[in-house]
Amino acid sequence: MLILFTILFVTACNNEGSKAKRILSPSSGNINSLSVVIDNDLWEGSIGDKIRSILGAPVYGLPQEEPLFEMRQMPTVVFSDFARKNRTVLKIEKGKPAEIRFLKDAFARPQKLILVSGNTNNEINEQLDLNAEKIVTVFNNEEIKEKQRRINLSLHINNNIEETLGLTINFPSAYRVAKENNSFFWLRKDLKTGTMNILLYEMPLDAISKGDNTINDIIKMRDSIGKEYIPGPLEGSYMITEEAYTPFLNETILDNKSALETRSTWEVKNAFMAGPFINYVIEDRINNRLVVIEGFTFAPSVEKRNHMFELEAIIKSLKIK
């Protein structure tokens, strides 16, 4: 019995010790700001160029060029203590077998650390090329979750949206309902330099065709909604899809349902106003309808990436009942 008790006691202590090792500090960092851990000579060469081309690529649909992520480079030797607490980290290791690893909560919580290694520069660049899309997606998803966490600290409560459209959406208390008409909702946040906006409405299930005419149907739908609900500053002016800008169309999943994502720019017919938008058309077959949710920003003369990212995070909180 004494031996058995001793074994159990030692095992319990070891378990407690292993748990203690996983007590992690909270992560830190601005939204869409990455730490890139890479030695200076690699950062200044082809590997650095490759990283910048992937993570510093321009965000599609913005009127001015802005990068997907801000990057802060640091040599491996200084990646310790507080530097390890950044929420999103890309770490490059040369002189090791070629591979990529996606680590969760390695040094802080929540944290995504992507480790890319290779014996040569070419091997590292090859790993970056092969996994470019996944790297961007992993970091973007982590930042969406963090933005949603911050939004949830101060939510606007509006039961009318759920009662009318049969869905919920988490948006900050800084937003207000600018217009409510039947099954149409327009949410607005006032800025010093303009506004951030979210539109919510429903359409018949057959309003958007699949195939070559999909984008034309989406533009037609947007423009009809703009004409009816989104007036411009002058008589006879209203929001439309900018004709000079080719929309980005992507099939995706939102709330576990098939959806079409469109990114482009809007303008006001017969007036000098414009800005970026992101639009999702969601197939709600259970309720025999399309649910449409769109975010758009009007903020002249300022950068708009972070505004649009907030709108995207709000949109992706949508849950259809």
C-alpha positions in Angstrom: 0.0 0.0 0.0 2.8 2.4 0.8 4.5 1.7 -2.5 1.2 2.2 -4.4 0.5 5.5 -2.5 4.0 6.7 -3.4 3.5 6.0 -7.1 0.2 7.7 -7.2 1.6 10.8 -5.3 4.6 11.1 -7.7 2.3 10.7 -10.7 -0.1 13.3 -9.5 2.8 15.7 -8.9 4.1 15.1 -12.4 0.7 15.8 -13.8 0.4 19.0 -11.9 3.9 20.0 -13.0 3.0 19.4 -16.7 -0.1 21.5 -16.3 1.8 24.3 -14.7 4.2 24.4 -17.7 1.2 25.2 -19.9 0.1 28.2 -18.0 0.6 30.9 -20.6 0.6 34.6 -20.6 -2.0 36.5 -22.7 -0.8 37.3 -26.2 -0.5 40.8 -27.4 -0.3 42.9 -30.6 -2.3 45.1 -32.8 -4.8 43.5 -35.2 -3.1 42.4 -38.5 0.4 43.0 -37.1 2.8 40.1 -37.4 6.1 39.3 -35.9 8.5 37.8 -38.5 11.4 36.0 -36.8 14.2 35.8 -39.3 17.9 36.7 -39.3 18.8 39.9 -40.9 20.7 38.5 -43.9 17.7 36.2 -44.8 15.2 39.1 -44.4 17.3 41.3 -46.7 17.5 38.6 -49.4 15.2 36.4 -51.5 13.4 34.9 -48.5 12.5 38.3 -47.1 11.2 39.3 -50.6 9.1 36.2 -50.7 7.6 36.8 -47.3 6.8 40.5 -48.2 5.1 39.4 -51.5 2.8 37.0 -49.6 2.0 38.8 -46.3 2.4 42.3 -47.6 0.3 41.7 -50.7 -2.3 44.4 -51.3 -5.8 43.9 -50.0 -8.2 43.4 -52.9 -11.0 45.9 -53.3 -9.4 49.0 -51.6 -9.2 52.2 -53.5 -5.6 52.8 -52.2 -3.0 50.0 -51.9 -2.7 48.7 -48.4 -1.0 45.4 -47.3 -2.7 42.4 -45.8 -0.5 42.6 -42.7 2.0 44.9 -41.1 5.2 43.1 -40.4 7.8 43.6 -37.7 11.1 41.7 -38.3 13.3 40.5 -35.5 16.5 38.3 -35.6 16.2 34.9 -34.0 18.5 35.9 -31.1 16.0 38.5 -29.8 13.0 36.2 -30.0 12.5 35.7 -26.3 10.6 36.9 -23.3 8.0 39.6 -24.2 8.8 39.2 -28.0 7.3 35.7 -27.8 3.9 37.0 -26.7 2.8 38.4 -30.1 -0.4 36.8 -31.2 0.8 36.0 -34.7 4.3 34.9 -35.5 6.1 33.6 -38.6 9.5 32.0 -37.8 12.1 31.1 -40.3 14.7 28.5 -39.5 17.6 27.7 -41.9 19.7 24.6 -41.7 16.9 22.2 -40.8 14.8 19.8 -42.9 12.3 21.4 -45.3 8.9 21.6 -43.6 6.2 23.9 -42.4 4.5 23.6 -39.0 1.4 25.4 -37.7 1.6 25.7 -33.9 -1.1 26.8 -31.5 -0.4 28.7 -28.3 3.3 27.9 -28.3 4.4 30.8 -26.1 1.2 32.7 -25.3 -2.6 32.3 -25.6 -4.2 32.8 -28.1 -1.3 32.5 -30.5 -0.6 31.2 -34.0 3.0 30.5 -34.8 4.0 29.3 -38.2 7.4 27.7 -38.4 9.0 27.4 -41.9 12.4 25.6 -42.2 14.7 24.4 -44.9 18.4 23.5 -45.4 18.8 26.2 -48.1 17.2 29.4 -49.2 15.5 27.7 -52.1 14.0 25.0 -49.8 12.5 27.7 -47.5 11.2 29.7 -50.5 9.6 26.6 -51.9 7.8 25.9 -48.6 6.6 29.5 -48.6 5.3 29.2 -52.2 3.6 25.9 -51.6 1.8 27.1 -48.5 1.3 30.8 -49.3 -2.5 30.7 -49.3 -2.7 28.6 -46.1 -0.3 30.9 -44.3 -2.5 34.0 -45.1 -5.7 32.1 -44.2 -4.4 30.9 -40.8 -3.2 34.4 -39.8 -6.4 36.0 -41.1 -8.7 33.6 -39.2 -6.7 34.2 -36.0 -7.1 38.0 -36.4 -10.8 37.6 -37.2 -11.3 35.7 -34.0 -9.4 38.3 -32.0 -11.4 41.2 -33.5 -14.6 39.4 -32.7 -13.4 38.8 -29.1 -12.8 42.6 -28.8 -16.2 43.4 -30.4 -18.0 41.1 -27.9 -16.8 43.2 -25.0 -19.4 45.9 -25.9 -22.2 44.7 -28.0 -25.2 46.6 -29.4 -28.4 44.7 -28.5 -31.1 44.7 -31.2 -33.8 42.1 -31.2 -35.6 43.5 -34.3 -33.0 42.0 -36.6 -33.5 38.5 -35.1 -37.3 38.8 -35.0 -37.5 40.1 -38.6 -34.7 38.3 -40.5 -34.4 35.2 -38.2 -30.6 35.7 -37.7 -28.2 37.1 -35.2 -25.1 39.3 -35.7 -22.7 40.7 -33.1 -21.8 44.3 -33.7 -20.4 47.0 -31.4 -22.4 49.5 -29.4 -20.8 52.2 -31.5 -23.1 51.3 -34.4 -26.7 52.4 -34.6 -29.7 51.4 -36.8 -29.7 54.1 -39.5 -32.6 52.6 -41.4 -35.1 49.8 -40.9 -37.7 49.0 -43.6 -39.6 45.7 -43.7 -36.8 43.1 -44.0 -34.0 45.7 -44.7 -31.6 46.9 -42.0 -28.9 49.6 -42.4 -26.4 49.8 -39.5 -24.0 52.7 -39.3 -20.9 53.8 -37.3 -20.0 57.4 -37.5 -16.3 58.2 -38.0 -14.4 61.5 -37.9 -13.8 61.2 -41.6 -17.0 59.3 -42.7 -19.0 56.2 -41.9 -18.8 52.4 -41.6 -21.9 50.6 -42.7 -23.6 47.2 -42.7 -26.6 46.2 -44.8 -28.8 43.2 -44.1 -31.6 42.0 -46.2 -33.1 38.9 -47.9 -33.8 38.0 -51.5 -35.6 35.1 -53.3 -33.5 32.0 -53.6 -33.4 32.3 -57.4 -32.3 35.9 -57.5 -28.6 35.0 -58.2 -27.9 32.5 -60.9 -24.8 30.2 -60.9 -22.5 30.5 -63.9 -21.3 33.3 -66.2 -24.0 35.7 -65.1 -23.4 35.4 -61.3 -21.4 38.6 -60.9 -23.9 40.5 -63.1 -26.8 39.3 -61.0 -25.0 40.4 -57.8 -24.3 43.8 -59.3 -27.9 44.2 -60.4 -29.1 43.2 -56.9 -26.7 45.7 -55.2 -27.6 48.5 -57.5 -31.4 48.0 -57.0 -30.9 48.0 -53.3 -28.8 51.1 -53.5 -31.4 52.9 -55.6 -34.2 52.0 -53.2 -32.5 52.4 -49.8 -29.1 54.2 -50.1 -29.5 57.8 -51.4 -26.7 60.1 -52.2 -26.2 63.7 -51.2 -27.9 65.1 -54.4 -31.4 64.5 -55.7 -31.5 61.4 -57.9 -28.1 60.1 -56.7 -27.7 56.7 -55.0 -25.1 54.0 -54.4 -24.1 51.7 -57.2 -21.3 49.3 -58.0 -18.4 51.1 -59.6 -18.2 50.0 -63.2 -14.5 50.7 -63.7 -13.4 48.2 -61.1 -13.5 44.5 -61.7 -15.2 42.7 -58.7 -13.5 39.8 -57.0 -15.9 36.9 -56.7 -15.3 33.8 -54.5 -17.3 30.8 -53.4 -17.0 30.4 -49.6 -18.7 29.1 -46.5 -20.5 31.3 -44.0 -22.4 30.0 -41.0 -21.8 26.5 -42.5 -23.7 27.5 -45.6 -22.7 28.0 -49.2 -22.0 31.7 -49.9 -20.7 34.0 -52.5 -18.2 36.7 -51.5 -17.8 39.8 -53.6 -15.2 42.5 -53.0 -15.0 45.7 -55.0 -15.7 49.4 -54.8 -19.0 51.4 -54.8 -19.7 54.8 -56.0 -22.7 57.2 -55.9 -24.4 57.8 -59.2 -24.4 61.5 -60.1 -22.1 62.4 -57.2 -18.5 62.2 -56.2 -18.5 59.6 -53.5 -16.9 56.2 -53.4 -15.3 53.5 -51.3 -14.8 49.7 -50.8 -17.4 47.1 -50.0 -17.5 43.4 -49.1 -20.7 41.5 -49.9 -21.9 38.0 -48.9 -24.9 36.2 -50.5 -25.7 33.2 -48.3 -27.9 30.3 -49.4 -30.5 29.7 -46.7 -32.3 26.7 -48.3 -34.1 25.8 -45.1 -36.0 29.1 -45.2 -36.0 29.2 -49.1 -34.2 32.5 -49.4 -30.9 34.2 -49.9 -29.5 36.2 -46.9 -27.4 39.2 -48.0 -25.0 41.0 -45.7 -22.7 43.7 -46.9 -20.2 46.1 -45.3 -19.0 49.3 -46.9 -17.0 52.2 -45.9 -17.0 55.9 -46.7 -13.8 57.5 -45.4 -12.1 59.8 -47.8 -8.4 60.5 -47.5 -7.7 57.8 -44.9 -6.6 54.2 -45.0 -9.5 51.8 -45.0 -8.1 48.3 -44.4 -8.8 48.2 -40.7 -12.3 49.6 -41.2 -13.1 46.9 -43.8 -11.6 44.2 -41.5 -13.9 45.2 -38.7 -16.9 44.9 -41.0 -15.7 41.5 -42.1 -15.3 40.3 -38.5 -18.9 41.5 -37.8 -20.3 39.8 -40.9 -18.6 36.5 -40.0 -20.4 36.5 -36.6 -23.7 36.0 -38.5 -25.8 33.0 -37.4 -29.1 32.1 -39.2 -31.7 30.6 -37.0 
